[in-house]
Amino acid sequence: MYETMLPLITVLSGFYIWHAALKARELARALSQQLCARAGVQLLDQTVALQRLGIARGDDGRLHLRRRYRFDISTDGVDRHQGTLEMLDGELQSHSLPLATAPAPAAGQSNVIPFQPPVRH
């Protein structure tokens, strides 16, 4: 009996792990977009990449997955820098954004194009 159920359980477990990874990546992309908007920089390519995956103990004392994502940003529309964020069980733990080395352009002079999310109905 267990021999017939094992392939089904394996496939369902794989699907669950894959779906959880996609959900975490989408959350990281949304968080990176918010961080970039607050910092006044542009998120390039509108994507994040998993850099590190590990296990860490949370505030509740239990083990959770810790994911570190990296993403590319631009301070003036021409340069490219790397930012990172770490999430523990779906919550933002830390982030790193490089500081702009040049002074901010005057109002109306920026060539950074703000991201407009698509309207969903």
C-alpha angles and dihedrals in degrees: 000000000000091000091062094047096046096079091049093048090047093051093046092048091050091050091050092051092046092048092049090051092051091048092051092048092051090050090050091051091052092047092049090050090053092047092050092048091052092047093047095239132121123250105225122218090004090249144103130211128214108245103172137009123195147140124260136169114254131213089272091059094247128117117259136174115267114203127190117199129188128204138175123246137181126213096194106014094259106064128065126216134169125244129185139200132188124210128191113199093336097315125109110248102171142344139194127207122173116241120243110258095198123062116266114266120252119266111288093016099088119112093197109118113215116231115248111198115222116262112246123201 
